[in-house]
Amino acid sequence: MAEVYFYHLTRSRLDQALPDLLEKVRAKPWRALVRGRDIEKLKQLDTALWQYKEDSFLAHGLIGENHDSDQPILLTNQLDNVNHAEILLLTDGAKTTPQEVALYTRVCLMFDGNTETELTAARTDWKALTDAGVPAQYWAQEDGRWTKKAEKKAD
């Protein structure tokens, strides 16, 4: 069964933390679907992914552009897994269900810990998913590194 990893952003913004995580995803090499709710925020992420490092290239696309199904990383506000991703990364309060989690190798939920709305939503999501028997890990930023703070195993 797939696990859900909760990433509590406290020291960096999503556009700073996401590229490093996506590089690890691609090193597997897994395909990734990055789902948000707001297409304008996804466009900002798209720009950030193209510009985050001068010496690196992170191939990706934004939904509705050319060759969505061929993209190794696809930014979307839709539910369909059109690029056949193994990893689903949720941003901007995007939601998932236990049934959807089962379709992926891993689901990552990234949330801004400095925003009460996102923090509350992540707590609600943790409870709903773990109560449904989905294994989950909670990671928080500490001293520039990710530290595992909690884990709930499958029942």
VOBA-1610 file (N, C-alpha, C; in pm, whole numbers, padded with zeros to 5 digits, always signed):
BEGIN
Met+00084-00118+00000Met+00000+00000+00000Met+00088+00125+00000Ala+00046+00224-00075Ala+00120+00350-00082Ala+00114+00424+00051Glu+00215+00504+00074Glu+00219+00588+00192Glu+00196+00733+00153Val+00151+00810+00250Val+00140+00955+00232Val+00247+01020+00318Tyr+00326+01107+00257Tyr+00427+01183+00328Tyr+00377+01326+00339Phe+00366+01374+00461Phe+00327+01513+00486Phe+00454+01594+00505Tyr+00472+01700+00426Tyr+00589+01787+00434Tyr+00545+01923+00486His+00585+01953+00608His+00550+02076+00678His+00658+02181+00650Leu+00626+02274+00563Leu+00721+02380+00527Leu+00721+02487+00635Thr+00837+02509+00696Thr+00849+02613+00797Thr+00961+02711+00765Arg+01060+02667+00690Arg+01177+02750+00664Arg+01188+02798+00520Ser+01117+02733+00431Ser+01123+02773+00290Ser+00984+02771+00230Arg+00972+02839+00118Arg+00845+02840+00045Arg+00837+02715-00042Leu+00718+02687-00088Leu+00695+02572-00175Leu+00785+02577-00298Asp+00795+02694-00361Asp+00875+02705-00483Asp+01025+02684-00457Gln+01067+02690-00332Gln+01207+02663-00296Gln+01227+02516-00260Ala+01129+02455-00195Ala+01142+02317-00149Ala+01105+02214-00255Leu+01009+02245-00338Leu+00960+02149-00436Leu+01066+02101-00535Pro+01152+02188-00590Pro+01251+02139-00687Pro+01343+02030-00630Asp+01387+02045-00507Asp+01474+01943-00447Asp+01401+01809-00434Leu+01277+01815-00392Leu+01198+01693-00379Leu+01176+01629-00516Leu+01147+01710-00616Leu+01127+01656-00751Leu+01255+01597-00808Glu+01368+01652-00776Glu+01494+01592-00821Glu+01511+01452-00762Lys+01474+01433-00636Lys+01481+01301-00574Lys+01382+01204-00638Val+01263+01254-00669Val+01162+01172-00736Val+01214+01125-00872Arg+01270+01216-00948Arg+01320+01182-01081Arg+01442+01091-01077Ala+01519+01096-00969Ala+01636+01010-00956Ala+01597+00863-00942Lys+01472+00834-00908Lys+01426+00695-00885Lys+01427+00607-01009Pro+01385+00634-01126Pro+01322+00752-01183Pro+01170+00737-01192Trp+01101+00806-01109Trp+00955+00807-01109Trp+00905+00928-01186Arg+00781+00917-01233Arg+00712+01031-01291Arg+00632+01097-01178Ala+00609+01225-01189Ala+00540+01299-01083Ala+00425+01381-01140Leu+00318+01384-01062Leu+00205+01470-01089Leu+00197+01567-00972Val+00211+01696-00999Val+00203+01799-00896Val+00068+01865-00910Arg-00019+01841-00811Arg-00155+01894-00819Arg-00175+02007-00720Gly-00227+02117-00772Gly-00268+02230-00690Gly-00412+02264-00725Arg-00464+02366-00660Arg-00602+02406-00687Arg-00611+02525-00781Asp-00511+02609-00778Asp-00515+02737-00849Asp-00416+02735-00966Ile-00468+02748-01088Ile-00382+02741-01206Ile-00280+02855-01207Glu-00313+02970-01151Glu-00217+03081-01147Glu-00098+03046-01057Lys-00124+02982-00945Lys-00015+02939-00857Lys+00069+02831-00923Leu+00004+02744-01001Leu+00079+02642-01074Leu+00167+02706-01181Lys+00120+02812-01243Lys+00202+02883-01341Lys+00324+02944-01274Gln+00308+02994-01151Gln+00421+03048-01077Gln+00521+02937-01044Leu+00470+02819-01006Leu+00558+02704-00981Leu+00631+02664-01109Asp+00561+02666-01221Asp+00620+02633-01350Asp+00741+02723-01375Thr+00724+02851-01356Thr+00834+02946-01375Thr+00948+02918-01277Ala+00913+02891-01152Ala+01016+02864-01050Ala+01095+02738-01085Leu+01028+02636-01137Leu+01100+02513-01172Leu+01196+02533-01288Trp+01163+02623-01380Trp+01255+02650-01491Trp+01376+02732-01444Gln+01361+02809-01337Gln+01465+02903-01297Gln+01539+02866-01169Tyr+01507+02755-01104Tyr+01559+02734-00970Tyr+01710+02710-00963Lys+01773+02658-01068Lys+01918+02639-01069Lys+01971+02667-01209Glu+02084+02733-01214Glu+02144+02761-01344Glu+02208+02637-01405Asp+02258+02546-01320Asp+02333+02431-01368Asp+02251+02302-01372Ser+02120+02313-01365Ser+02037+02194-01362Ser+01912+02215-01447Phe+01858+02104-01494Phe+01739+02108-01577Phe+01638+02008-01521Leu+01521+02053-01492Leu+01415+01968-01438Leu+01299+01972-01539Ala+01298+01873-01627Ala+01197+01868-01733Ala+01058+01854-01674His+00967+01938-01719His+00830+01935-01670His+00740+02012-01765Gly+00611+02003-01738Gly+00514+02077-01818Gly+00397+02120-01733Leu+00322+02212-01786Leu+00200+02263-01722Leu+00081+02208-01800Ile-00020+02161-01729Ile-00137+02100-01794Ile-00192+02190-01904Gly-00228+02127-02015Gly-00285+02201-02126Gly-00183+02250-02227Glu-00055+02229-02197Glu+00047+02264-02294Glu+00075+02140-02379Asn+00179+02141-02453Asn+00210+02030-02543Asn+00250+01903-02468His+00198+01791-02513His+00243+01659-02472His+00229+01631-02322Asp+00113+01661-02265Asp+00090+01637-02122Asp+00126+01495-02082Ser+00087+01397-02162Ser+00108+01257-02124Ser+00255+01217-02128Asp+00338+01293-02197Asp+00481+01261-02207Asp+00566+01327-02098Gln+00508+01417-02021Gln+00585+01493-01923Gln+00628+01406-01804Pro+00755+01407-01768Pro+00799+01334-01649Pro+00747+01397-01520Ile+00723+01527-01526Ile+00662+01603-01415Ile+00555+01690-01478Leu+00432+01675-01430Leu+00323+01754-01484Leu+00255+01831-01372Leu+00244+01962-01389Leu+00174+02049-01295Leu+00029+02059-01341Thr-00064+02031-01250Thr-00205+02027-01290Thr-00297+02068-01177Asn-00418+02107-01214Asn-00524+02131-01117Asn-00638+02032-01141Gln-00609+01927-01216Gln-00708+01826-01250Gln-00678+01694-01179Leu-00778+01607-01171Leu-00763+01480-01101Leu-00697+01372-01184Asp-00707+01378-01314Asp-00657+01270-01400Asp-00505+01259-01396Asn-00457+01136-01393Asn-00314+01107-01396Asn-00272+01088-01541Val-00272+01195-01618Val-00250+01186-01762Val-00107+01152-01801Asn-00010+01174-01712Asn+00129+01140-01744Asn+00172+01008-01678His+00077+00933-01624His+00102+00801-01564His+00208+00809-01454Ala+00192+00907-01367Ala+00287+00931-01258Ala+00276+00825-01150Glu+00390+00794-01090Glu+00394+00706-00973Glu+00379+00786-00844Ile+00415+00915-00851Ile+00414+01000-00734Ile+00316+01115-00756Leu+00231+01138-00656Leu+00139+01251-00656Leu+00184+01347-00548Leu+00212+01471-00587Leu+00249+01576-00492Leu+00135+01676-00486Leu+00081+01696-00368Leu-00032+01786-00348Leu+00017+01917-00288Thr-00028+02027-00346Thr+00010+02160-00299Thr-00115+02246-00288Asp-00102+02358-00222Asp-00207+02460-00222Asp-00342+02406-00174Gly-00338+02313-00080Gly-00462+02260-00023Gly-00533+02157-00109Ala-00466+02106-00214Ala-00527+02001-00296Ala-00549+01878-00209Lys-00655+01804-00237Lys-00698+01692-00154Lys-00679+01559-00226Thr-00679+01452-00147Thr-00677+01317-00199Thr-00768+01230-00114Thr-00788+01109-00157Thr-00870+01012-00084Thr-00788+00884-00066Pro-00827+00799+00028Pro-00758+00670+00042Pro-00760+00590-00089Gln-00868+00598-00162Gln-00878+00525-00288Gln-00777+00578-00390Glu-00759+00709-00395Glu-00663+00766-00488Glu-00521+00734-00444Val-00493+00740-00314Val-00359+00707-00264Val-00316+00569-00313Ala-00409+00475-00314Ala-00379+00337-00354Ala-00333+00328-00500Leu-00359+00429-00580Leu-00322+00427-00722Leu-00177+00469-00746Tyr-00109+00519-00643Tyr+00026+00573-00657Tyr+00125+00493-00571Thr+00252+00508-00603Thr+00359+00451-00520Thr+00372+00532-00392Arg+00360+00663-00406Arg+00368+00753-00291Arg+00290+00879-00320Val+00232+00936-00215Val+00164+01064-00224Val+00231+01157-00124Cys+00265+01276-00168Cys+00329+01376-00082Cys+00237+01497-00072Leu+00211+01538+00049Leu+00127+01654+00073Leu+00215+01762+00134Met+00237+01870+00061Met+00323+01979+00106Met+00236+02095+00151Phe+00265+02146+00272Phe+00182+02255+00324Phe+00267+02356+00399Asp+00221+02480+00395Asp+00290+02592+00459Asp+00249+02596+00606Gly+00342+02566+00693Gly+00316+02566+00836Gly+00298+02704+00896Asn+00328+02807+00819Asn+00310+02944+00865Asn+00172+02998+00831Thr+00091+02916+00765Thr-00044+02955+00727Thr-00141+02867+00804Glu-00217+02927+00893Glu-00308+02850+00980Glu-00407+02766+00901Thr-00456+02818+00791Thr-00551+02744+00709Thr-00489+02615+00656Glu-00367+02624+00602Glu-00300+02505+00548Glu-00263+02408+00659Leu-00221+02459+00772Leu-00185+02374+00885Leu-00307+02296+00935Thr-00418+02363+00949Thr-00542+02298+00994Thr-00589+02195+00892Ala-00582+02229+00764Ala-00622+02135+00659Ala-00534+02011+00659Ala-00403+02029+00679Ala-00311+01915+00682Ala-00341+01823+00801Arg-00373+01881+00914Arg-00409+01800+01031Arg-00536+01720+01003Thr-00633+01784+00940Thr-00758+01716+00904Thr-00730+01603+00805Asp-00644+01628+00706Asp-00609+01526+00607Asp-00536+01409+00673Trp-00442+01439+00764Trp-00369+01334+00836Trp-00468+01241+00906Lys-00560+01300+00980Lys-00657+01222+01056Lys-00745+01138+00964Ala-00797+01199+00858Ala-00886+01128+00767Ala-00815+01011+00699Leu-00693+01034+00653Leu-00620+00928+00583Leu-00574+00818+00677Thr-00517+00855+00790Thr-00470+00750+00883Thr-00586+00675+00946Asp-00698+00742+00972Asp-00817+00673+01023Asp-00868+00571+00922Ala-00843+00595+00793Ala-00884+00503+00687Ala-00782+00392+00665Gly-00674+00392+00747Gly-00574+00287+00738Gly-00458+00315+00644Val-00449+00435+00593Val-00339+00471+00504Val-00215+00501+00588Pro-00103+00433+00561Pro+00019+00466+00634Pro+00068+00606+00597Ala+00121+00677+00696Ala+00163+00815+00672Ala+00287+00849+00754Gln+00364+00941+00700Gln+00479+00997+00770Gln+00466+01148+00769Tyr+00512+01208+00879Tyr+00508+01354+00893Tyr+00651+01403+00903Trp+00690+01491+00810Trp+00824+01547+00802Trp+00816+01698+00820Ala+00909+01754+00897Ala+00914+01899+00917Ala+01055+01949+00889Gln+01064+02072+00847Gln+01194+02134+00822Gln+01257+02176+00954Glu+01381+02134+00974Glu+01459+02175+01092Glu+01602+02198+01049Asp+01654+02314+01079Asp+01794+02346+01050Asp+01833+02313+00906Gly+01744+02344+00812Gly+01774+02322+00671Gly+01758+02179+00624Arg+01707+02091+00709Arg+01690+01950+00672Arg+01549+01905+00704Trp+01509+01796+00639Trp+01380+01734+00671Trp+01401+01633+00782Thr+01317+01641+00885Thr+01324+01551+00999Thr+01189+01483+01016Lys+01193+01348+01026Lys+01069+01275+01047Lys+01024+01295+01192Lys+00900+01344+01208Lys+00845+01375+01339Lys+00741+01274+01386Ala+00675+01207+01291Ala+00571+01112+01329Ala+00552+01011+01216Glu+00502+00895+01254Glu+00472+00792+01156Glu+00354+00710+01204Lys+00266+00681+01114Lys+00150+00596+01144Lys+00156+00481+01044Lys+00172+00360+01096Lys+00178+00240+01011Lys+00037+00197+00970Ala+00030+00116+00867Ala-00098+00063+00824Ala-00153-00030+00931Asp-00284-00034+00942Asp-00348-00122+01041Asp-00335-00267+01004
//
